[in-house]
Amino acid sequence: MHLTPYLKTWPHPQKPGRVILLATRRCAMLELSEALWQRLVSGRELSAQEQATFIRLGVLVPSREAEKQTLLNTFHTHNAENRRFEVTAVLTLECNLACPYCFEDPFRGKLVMSNAVADLLVTQLIERMAVGFDILVDFYGGEALIRLELLLDIATRLREAAARYGVTFTFNLFSNGVLLTRPTVEKLLPLGLQAVRTTLDGPPDIHNAQRPFVSGRGSFDTILTNLAAVHDILSLSINGNYTRDNYTRFPELLDHLLAADVNPARLRNVTFSPVMPKADGTGLGDHGSTCACTAEPWAIEAHLFLREEIIRRGFATDKLGPSACMIEFEKDWVVNYNGDIYKCPVFMGDASMRVGTLADGVNDYRESHKLDIWKNDECLDCAYLPICFGGCRFFRKLQTGAIDGLDCRRAMLDASLEQIVLQDLGCTR
């Protein structure tokens, strides 16, 4: 047996003589003595139980080259075996908020999915149910709940079809929270509502400046009232978008949630992310308040600071795990309001990144989206590959104007991964 090539180690900062390991393919975190680590490195004197444990956690593998080949085949294997078809369905690009940083601003408007496009979508998904696929739909906007009746119609038809074919249908909802009332949630749950992701951009003054109603009035109180009323009956995730100038105040939002009797144990997670440039690149630049590069020092500092504050107050946050861009997953579509198909919501404003339509099907997008760009010796020899897979194609396009290379995450992970692991192991509090 051999040590996996996808392994990071650090001395324990609080316990001399102890070592922390992260096997990145399975994101298994271990703490062990230096003596056991040395026995592990040498490959000798391990008991049968120790060896079995390290194999189970992905620290020991039969062959390093075979492990690399397994990584090369990751998406081929997944796409061949996956029996769930996932669609992000854009019901409208209309929104009742007027966020100045809105990513969709360059192409947003009173654009709604027609009944004809909805029928095409339902037909496509029922065809997949008929051959045994489970279906997951993420309803998206704009603000998806502006088109509540259409959402109800689509979900009802898919729920009924799933029962006929003996498969499952569930859906998630991306919502700004303004219309996410308890009666609405209670109406959606029986149809298959699984989870909701919504947004609060920090404490009231910051949120109301960043996410006002179209009228200019602040939306914080409306959203917080709704979230407090529904968080006990559904799986709810709260996101927030910060800038270089205001991220230090975002922990105040957590205190507002606690004061509103939002129980951290009932939330799925809380995550804060830097504001990204708009779809047309507006705001791009290392010295701006938006983030177009994961290695920007201020963004790394903000991520670690906010992640610690979230955990310290008892809220769950996203855990470290294997990750890859959704474009790698064959059975993941983004269906725009007009029936155009994309592989990621961030590409919706760029016609050159369209991969097909509901009416005509999907084209070959391997070259346009650079599906195999990470299949090179440098990436395959990198311990970070299982949690990167070439990074974000959109970020690369923002930086250079084309998907002409990798959005390498090495600098960001070198600067932050150890602290993230320590946070997850509870070693920072």
C-alpha positions in Angstrom: 0.0 0.0 0.0 1.1 3.6 -0.7 0.2 7.1 0.5 -2.3 8.7 -1.7 -0.9 11.5 -3.9 -3.9 13.6 -2.7 -2.8 14.2 0.8 -1.9 17.4 2.8 -0.3 17.3 6.3 0.5 20.0 8.9 1.9 19.9 12.4 -0.8 20.4 15.0 -0.5 24.1 16.1 -1.7 23.4 19.7 -0.4 19.8 20.3 3.4 19.2 19.9 4.1 15.8 18.6 0.7 15.6 16.7 0.1 15.8 13.0 -3.1 16.7 11.1 -3.8 14.9 7.8 -6.3 15.7 5.0 -7.0 13.1 2.3 -8.4 15.5 -0.3 -10.2 12.9 -2.4 -12.6 12.0 0.4 -11.8 15.1 2.5 -11.1 12.8 5.5 -9.5 14.7 8.3 -7.3 12.9 10.8 -5.2 13.8 13.9 -2.4 11.3 14.8 0.9 11.1 16.6 4.1 11.9 14.8 5.2 8.3 15.6 2.2 6.9 13.8 2.7 9.3 11.0 6.3 8.1 10.6 5.1 4.5 10.6 2.5 5.4 8.0 5.1 7.1 5.8 7.5 4.1 6.0 4.6 1.7 5.2 5.9 -0.6 7.9 4.7 -1.8 11.3 1.1 -0.8 10.8 -1.4 -3.1 12.5 -4.1 -4.7 10.3 -6.7 -2.4 11.9 -4.6 0.7 11.4 -4.0 -0.2 7.7 -7.7 -0.9 7.2 -8.6 2.4 8.7 -6.2 4.4 6.5 -7.4 2.5 3.4 -11.0 3.3 4.3 -10.3 7.0 4.7 -8.3 7.1 1.4 -4.9 7.8 3.0 -3.5 4.5 1.8 -4.1 3.3 -1.8 -2.9 0.2 -3.6 -1.2 2.3 -6.4 -0.6 6.0 -6.7 -0.8 5.8 -10.5 -4.1 3.9 -10.3 -5.4 6.6 -7.9 -4.6 9.2 -10.5 -6.3 7.2 -13.2 -9.4 7.0 -11.0 -9.4 10.8 -10.7 -9.1 11.1 -14.5 -12.2 9.0 -14.9 -14.2 10.8 -12.1 -16.7 12.5 -14.3 -16.9 9.7 -16.9 -17.8 7.3 -14.1 -20.2 9.7 -12.4 -22.0 10.6 -15.6 -22.4 6.9 -16.6 -23.8 5.9 -13.2 -25.8 8.9 -12.2 -29.6 8.3 -12.3 -30.7 11.8 -11.3 -31.3 14.6 -13.9 -30.9 18.1 -12.4 -32.2 21.3 -14.0 -31.9 24.9 -12.9 -35.0 26.5 -14.3 -35.1 30.2 -14.7 -38.8 31.2 -14.4 -38.2 34.9 -14.8 -35.4 37.5 -15.0 -37.7 40.0 -13.3 -36.9 40.9 -9.7 -38.6 42.9 -6.9 -35.2 44.0 -5.6 -32.8 46.4 -7.2 -29.4 45.2 -6.0 -26.7 47.5 -7.5 -24.2 44.6 -7.8 -26.7 42.2 -9.4 -24.8 39.7 -11.5 -27.7 39.5 -14.0 -28.1 43.3 -14.3 -26.7 43.4 -17.9 -29.4 41.1 -19.2 -32.2 41.3 -16.6 -35.7 42.6 -17.3 -39.4 41.6 -17.3 -38.5 38.4 -19.1 -40.6 35.4 -18.1 -40.9 31.8 -19.1 -43.9 31.3 -21.4 -46.3 28.4 -21.0 -44.9 26.9 -24.2 -41.4 26.8 -22.8 -42.7 25.4 -19.5 -44.5 22.7 -21.5 -41.3 21.8 -23.3 -39.4 21.7 -20.0 -42.0 19.4 -18.4 -42.0 17.2 -21.5 -38.2 16.8 -21.5 -38.2 15.9 -17.8 -41.0 13.4 -18.0 -39.3 11.7 -20.9 -36.3 11.1 -18.5 -38.6 9.9 -15.8 -40.0 7.4 -18.2 -36.6 5.8 -18.5 -35.9 5.7 -14.8 -34.3 9.1 -13.9 -35.1 10.9 -10.7 -35.6 14.6 -11.2 -34.3 17.6 -9.2 -35.3 21.1 -10.3 -33.8 24.3 -8.8 -36.2 27.1 -9.5 -34.3 30.3 -10.1 -34.6 33.9 -11.3 -34.7 37.0 -11.1 -37.0 36.2 -8.3 -38.7 32.8 -9.0 -41.6 33.4 -6.6 -42.8 36.2 -8.8 -43.9 33.4 -11.1 -45.4 31.3 -8.3 -48.4 30.0 -10.3 -46.1 28.8 -13.0 -43.8 27.1 -10.4 -46.9 25.4 -8.9 -48.0 24.2 -12.3 -44.6 22.7 -13.2 -44.1 21.1 -9.8 -47.6 19.6 -9.8 -47.2 18.0 -13.2 -43.8 16.7 -12.4 -44.9 15.4 -9.0 -47.8 13.5 -10.7 -45.5 12.1 -13.4 -43.0 10.9 -10.9 -45.7 8.9 -9.1 -46.7 7.3 -12.4 -43.2 6.2 -13.3 -42.0 5.2 -9.8 -39.2 7.8 -9.6 -38.7 10.8 -7.4 -39.2 14.5 -8.1 -38.0 17.2 -5.7 -37.2 20.8 -6.1 -35.2 23.6 -4.5 -35.8 27.3 -4.6 -33.4 30.2 -5.0 -35.3 33.2 -3.5 -34.5 36.7 -2.2 -36.9 35.9 0.6 -39.3 38.8 0.1 -42.2 36.5 -1.0 -41.1 33.5 1.1 -44.0 33.6 3.5 -45.1 30.6 5.6 -48.4 30.1 3.6 -46.3 30.0 0.4 -43.9 27.4 1.9 -46.7 25.3 3.2 -48.2 25.3 -0.3 -44.9 24.2 -1.9 -43.8 21.5 0.6 -46.3 18.8 -0.4 -45.2 19.3 -4.1 -41.6 18.3 -3.3 -39.9 21.4 -2.0 -36.7 20.2 -0.5 -34.6 23.3 0.3 -34.5 27.1 -0.1 -31.4 29.3 -0.4 -31.9 33.0 0.3 -29.8 36.0 1.0 -29.2 38.6 3.7 -26.3 40.9 3.0 -25.1 41.7 6.5 -26.8 43.9 9.2 -29.8 46.1 8.2 -27.9 49.2 7.0 -25.6 47.2 4.7 -28.3 44.9 3.5 -30.7 47.7 2.7 -28.1 49.5 0.7 -27.1 46.4 -1.2 -30.5 44.8 -1.6 -33.3 47.5 -1.6 -36.7 47.0 -3.1 -37.2 48.5 -6.6 -38.8 51.4 -4.8 -35.6 52.1 -2.8 -37.1 50.9 0.5 -35.0 48.5 2.6 -35.9 44.8 2.4 -34.1 43.5 5.6 -37.0 43.5 8.0 -39.4 41.8 5.5 -36.9 39.1 4.7 -35.9 38.4 8.3 -39.6 38.2 9.4 -40.2 35.6 6.7 -37.1 33.6 7.5 -38.0 33.5 11.2 -41.5 32.3 10.3 -40.4 29.4 8.0 -37.0 28.2 9.2 -38.6 25.6 11.4 -40.5 23.8 8.6 -37.9 23.6 5.8 -34.3 23.2 5.0 -33.1 26.8 4.8 -29.7 28.1 3.7 -28.7 31.8 4.2 -26.1 33.4 2.0 -24.7 36.9 2.1 -22.5 38.9 -0.3 -19.8 41.1 1.1 -17.2 43.5 -0.2 -13.7 44.3 0.9 -15.1 47.4 2.7 -17.9 45.8 4.8 -17.1 42.1 5.4 -16.0 42.7 9.0 -19.5 43.7 10.0 -21.2 40.6 8.7 -21.1 38.8 12.0 -23.7 41.4 13.2 -26.2 39.6 10.9 -25.7 36.4 12.8 -26.5 38.3 16.0 -29.7 39.7 14.4 -30.7 36.1 13.4 -30.2 34.9 17.0 -32.2 37.9 18.3 -35.0 37.1 16.0 -35.2 33.6 17.5 -33.8 31.9 14.4 -32.5 28.6 15.7 -29.0 27.8 14.3 -29.8 24.1 14.6 -32.7 24.4 12.2 -30.8 26.1 9.4 -29.0 24.0 6.8 -26.1 26.4 6.7 -24.9 30.0 6.5 -22.3 31.1 4.0 -20.9 34.4 3.1 -19.2 35.1 -0.3 -17.6 38.1 -2.0 -19.6 40.1 -4.5 -18.6 39.0 -8.0 -18.3 41.2 -11.0 -21.5 41.4 -13.2 -21.9 39.2 -16.1 -20.3 41.7 -18.4 -17.2 42.1 -16.1 -18.3 45.4 -14.5 -16.3 45.9 -11.3 -13.5 43.6 -12.4 -10.1 44.3 -10.9 -7.9 43.1 -8.1 -8.2 46.5 -6.4 -11.9 46.8 -6.5 -14.4 45.8 -3.9 -15.6 42.8 -5.9 -13.8 39.5 -6.2 -12.8 38.1 -9.6 -9.9 36.0 -8.3 -10.0 33.5 -5.4 -6.4 34.2 -4.5 -7.0 37.9 -3.7 -5.5 38.3 -0.2 -8.5 40.3 1.2 -10.9 37.6 0.0 -9.0 34.8 1.7 -8.8 36.8 4.9 -12.5 37.6 4.8 -13.5 34.0 4.1 -11.5 32.6 7.0 -12.7 35.4 9.4 -16.4 35.0 8.5 -16.3 31.2 8.5 -14.9 31.3 12.0 -17.5 33.7 13.2 -20.3 31.6 11.7 -19.1 28.4 13.5 -18.4 30.2 16.8 -22.0 31.3 17.0 -23.3 27.8 16.5 -24.4 28.0 12.8 -23.5 25.4 10.3 -21.5 26.4 7.3 -20.4 24.6 4.1 -17.9 21.9 4.9 -14.8 21.1 3.0 -15.6 18.5 0.4 -14.8 17.2 -3.1 -16.1 19.8 -5.6 -16.1 20.6 -9.3 -17.8 23.0 -11.7 -21.3 21.9 -12.7 -20.3 21.9 -16.3 -18.5 18.6 -15.8 -21.8 16.9 -15.0 -23.6 15.7 -18.1 -27.1 15.5 -16.6 -27.0 19.1 -15.2 -28.7 21.8 -17.2 -29.5 25.5 -16.8 -32.7 26.3 -18.7 -33.2 30.0 -19.3 -36.6 31.6 -19.4 -36.6 31.3 -23.2 -35.7 27.7 -23.4 -31.9 28.2 -24.1 -29.7 25.7 -22.3 -26.5 26.6 -20.5 -24.1 24.6 -18.3 -23.9 27.2 -15.5 -26.1 30.2 -14.4 -23.1 32.6 -14.7 -23.0 32.0 -18.5 -26.6 33.0 -19.1 -25.8 36.4 -20.4 -23.3 35.1 -22.9 -24.9 33.6 -26.1 -21.5 32.1 -27.1 -21.7 29.9 -24.0 -25.2 28.5 -24.9 -25.1 24.7 -25.4 -28.5 24.2 -27.0 -32.2 24.7 -26.6 -35.1 22.7 -25.2 -36.5 22.4 -28.7 -33.3 21.3 -30.5 -31.3 19.5 -27.8 -27.7 20.0 -26.5 -24.7 20.5 -28.7 -21.1 19.3 -28.2 -19.6 21.8 -25.7 -16.4 20.0 -24.8 -14.2 22.5 -26.5 -16.2 25.7 -25.7 -16.2 24.8 -22.0 -12.8 23.1 -21.9 -14.0 20.0 -20.1 -10.6 18.3 -20.0 -8.5 21.3 -19.3 -7.4 19.9 -15.9 -6.3 16.6 -17.4 -2.6 17.4 -17.3 0.4 16.2 -15.4 0.6 19.4 -13.2 -3.0 19.0 -12.0 -2.8 15.2 -11.6 0.3 15.7 -9.4 -1.4 18.4 -7.3 -2.9 17.3 -3.9 -5.6 19.9 -4.4 -7.1 18.3 -7.5 -10.1 16.6 -5.9 -11.3 19.9 -4.4 -10.5 22.0 -7.5 -10.7 20.2 -10.8 -9.4 23.3 -12.7 -11.4 25.9 -10.8 -14.1 28.2 -12.1 -14.3 28.7 -15.9 -16.2 32.0 -15.4 -13.4 33.5 -13.3 -10.8 32.5 -16.0 -13.0 34.1 -18.6 -13.3 37.3 -16.6 -9.5 37.5 -16.1 -8.4 36.8 -19.7 -11.5 37.1 -21.9 -11.6 33.4 -22.7 -11.5 30.0 -21.2 -7.9 29.6 -22.3 -6.5 28.1 -19.1 -7.0 27.0 -15.6 -8.4 29.0 -12.7 -5.8 27.4 -10.5 -6.7 27.4 -6.8 -3.3 26.5 -5.5 -2.4 29.9 -4.1 -5.8 30.3 -2.4 -5.7 26.8 -0.9 -2.0 27.2 0.2 -3.1 30.3 2.1 -6.4 29.0 3.6 -6.8 25.2 3.7 -4.9 24.5 6.9 -7.0 27.1 8.7 -10.3 25.7 7.3 -9.3 22.2 8.5 -8.5 23.5 11.9 -11.8 25.3 12.1 -13.6 22.0 11.1 -11.7 20.1 13.7 -12.6 22.7 16.4 -9.0 23.7 17.0 -9.5 27.5 16.6 -11.9 28.2 19.4 
